[in-house]
Amino acid sequence: MDYFVKMGSAMKIAKPIQSVIDSFSKLPGIGPKTAQRLGFYLLHVPQTELDSFAEGLSELKKKTKICEICKNVSEDSPCYFCKDDQRDGSKILVVEQALDIFAIEKTGKYDGLYHVLHGSINPLDNIGPDELYIEELFDRIRNANGNPVKEIIVATNPTMEGEATAMYINKEIKDKWPEVIVSRIGMGIPTGAYLEFADETTIKESLDGRRML
């Protein structure tokens, strides 16, 4: 198989391979060398597996939905968690990304509902409250009807952006619904870390040690 082609006096990676490498390079956390290794690795994968991989990518957005209630990514709307009547509807745990839900669920420690913001407030990137699903969180408090929300647990990442988001949510809720408790996940997760990378014990400690905002 010809992996390289000659262009003038220089050798270049064949276009189909380079296209895959370029695609990998656009993913977060993957540098040029890693992208190259992945691209060349796929050349040795059986075609049936490549076809299955490509089909999975093609259907990634086609067969997933944003939950109409909590904004989790799911096959159905409402999602599994929102449809589970065994969960405590008086508590809503707020996370930045849908992946954070599964980090929480692995602990077996939390039995309430969730709300996914799909990001955090970041003025440097022109991301304000209106670009996130924050107002939808407030709508859930406002329209709780017979099952009022008693506590909002803010589990945004302990970064500058995550803290700014937590402060904004706390202020808005305290101003509009002072009867609702707003807490923040506590010790265990260091400043600058991301929830999705924390182990189960660390997340358990963070839930147990949450503090009032």
C-alpha positions in Angstrom: 0.0 0.0 0.0 1.3 3.4 -0.9 1.2 5.6 2.2 3.1 8.5 0.6 3.0 10.3 -2.7 5.6 12.4 -4.3 4.8 16.0 -4.9 7.6 17.8 -6.7 10.8 17.0 -4.7 8.9 16.4 -1.4 7.0 13.3 -0.1 3.5 13.9 1.2 1.1 11.6 3.0 -1.6 10.2 0.7 -4.7 12.4 0.7 -7.2 9.8 2.2 -4.8 9.3 5.1 -4.1 13.0 5.6 -7.9 13.7 5.6 -8.4 11.2 8.5 -5.4 12.7 10.3 -6.8 16.2 9.9 -10.1 15.1 11.3 -8.5 13.5 14.4 -6.5 16.7 14.9 -9.7 18.7 15.4 -10.7 16.6 18.4 -9.9 18.0 21.9 -6.8 16.6 23.5 -5.3 15.1 20.3 -2.1 16.6 18.9 -0.6 16.2 15.5 1.5 13.1 16.4 -1.3 11.3 18.0 -3.6 12.1 15.1 -1.0 10.6 12.7 -0.7 7.5 14.8 -4.4 7.0 14.9 -4.7 7.6 11.1 -2.1 5.0 10.3 -3.5 2.6 12.9 -6.8 2.6 11.1 -5.1 1.3 8.0 -4.6 -2.0 9.7 -8.1 -2.3 11.0 -10.4 -4.7 9.0 -12.7 -3.0 6.6 -15.8 -4.3 8.4 -14.7 -2.6 11.6 -14.0 0.6 9.7 -17.4 0.5 8.1 -19.0 0.0 11.6 -17.0 2.9 13.0 -18.0 5.2 10.1 -21.7 4.1 10.6 -21.5 4.9 14.3 -20.1 8.4 13.6 -22.7 9.0 10.9 -25.6 8.1 13.3 -24.1 9.9 16.3 -26.2 13.0 16.0 -29.0 11.4 13.9 -30.0 9.0 16.6 -29.5 11.1 19.8 -31.7 13.8 21.2 -31.4 16.6 23.8 -33.8 15.8 26.6 -36.6 18.3 26.7 -36.4 18.5 30.5 -32.9 18.2 31.7 -30.9 18.7 28.4 -29.1 15.4 28.8 -28.1 13.6 25.6 -30.2 10.6 25.1 -31.9 8.3 22.6 -35.3 9.4 23.9 -36.9 12.6 25.3 -37.6 12.7 28.2 -34.4 10.8 29.0 -34.0 7.8 31.3 -33.4 9.9 34.4 -36.3 12.2 33.9 -38.7 9.3 33.3 -37.6 7.4 36.5 -40.3 8.1 39.1 -38.1 6.5 41.8 -35.7 9.5 41.7 -36.0 12.4 44.1 -37.5 15.3 42.1 -36.8 17.8 44.9 -33.1 17.8 44.1 -31.5 18.9 40.8 -27.7 18.4 40.3 -26.3 20.8 37.7 -23.4 19.7 35.5 -21.6 21.3 32.5 -21.7 18.3 30.2 -23.8 15.1 29.8 -20.6 13.0 30.4 -20.5 14.4 34.0 -23.8 12.6 34.7 -22.2 9.2 34.2 -19.3 10.1 36.5 -21.9 10.9 39.2 -24.0 7.8 38.5 -21.0 5.5 38.9 -20.8 6.4 42.6 -24.3 5.2 43.3 -24.5 8.1 45.8 -27.0 10.4 44.1 -30.7 9.7 43.7 -32.1 13.1 42.4 -32.5 14.6 39.0 -30.0 16.3 36.7 -29.6 19.4 34.5 -27.0 19.8 31.8 -25.8 23.3 30.9 -23.7 22.3 27.9 -20.8 24.5 28.9 -19.9 27.2 31.4 -19.9 31.0 31.4 -16.8 32.2 29.7 -16.7 35.9 28.7 -13.3 35.4 26.8 -15.1 33.1 24.4 -18.3 35.2 24.3 -20.2 32.5 26.2 -22.7 34.1 28.5 -25.8 32.7 30.4 -27.9 33.0 27.3 -25.7 30.6 25.4 -26.2 27.9 28.1 -29.3 26.0 29.3 -29.5 28.1 32.5 -32.9 29.7 31.9 -34.3 26.2 31.3 -33.0 25.3 34.8 -34.9 28.3 36.3 -38.0 27.2 34.3 -37.9 23.9 36.1 -37.9 25.6 39.5 -40.6 28.0 38.4 -42.9 25.3 37.0 -42.3 22.5 39.6 -46.0 22.6 40.6 -46.8 19.9 43.1 -43.3 18.6 43.5 -41.2 21.7 44.4 -37.5 21.9 43.9 -35.9 22.1 47.4 -32.2 22.0 46.5 -30.0 22.8 43.5 -26.6 21.1 43.7 -24.1 23.0 41.5 -21.5 20.5 40.2 -19.8 22.6 37.6 -16.1 22.0 37.3 -13.8 23.8 39.8 -12.3 26.1 37.2 -12.6 29.9 36.9 -15.5 29.4 34.4 -17.2 26.7 36.5 -17.0 28.9 39.6 -18.4 32.0 37.7 -21.3 29.8 36.5 -22.0 28.6 40.0 -21.9 32.2 41.4 -24.4 33.3 38.7 -26.8 30.5 39.3 -26.6 31.0 43.0 -27.3 34.7 42.8 -30.3 34.3 40.4 -31.9 31.6 42.5 -31.4 33.4 45.8 -33.0 36.5 44.3 -36.0 34.7 42.8 -36.5 31.7 45.0 -34.9 32.3 48.4 -36.5 29.2 49.8 -34.5 26.9 47.5 -31.2 25.7 48.9 -28.2 26.1 46.6 -25.2 24.0 47.4 -21.8 23.4 45.7 -19.9 20.1 45.5 -17.2 20.2 48.2 -13.8 18.9 49.0 -12.3 16.1 46.9 -12.0 17.7 43.5 -9.0 20.0 43.2 -9.3 23.5 41.6 -8.8 23.3 37.9 -9.9 19.6 37.6 -12.7 18.2 35.5 -15.5 16.2 37.0 -15.4 13.5 34.2 -11.8 12.6 35.1 -12.4 12.2 38.9 -12.6 8.8 40.4 -15.7 7.5 42.2 -14.3 8.0 45.7 -13.4 11.6 45.0 -16.9 12.3 43.6 -18.5 10.7 46.7 -16.5 12.9 49.0 -17.5 15.9 46.9 -21.2 15.1 47.2 -21.0 14.4 50.9 -19.0 17.5 51.5 -21.1 19.9 49.5 -21.4 23.4 51.0 -24.2 26.0 50.9 -23.7 28.9 48.5 
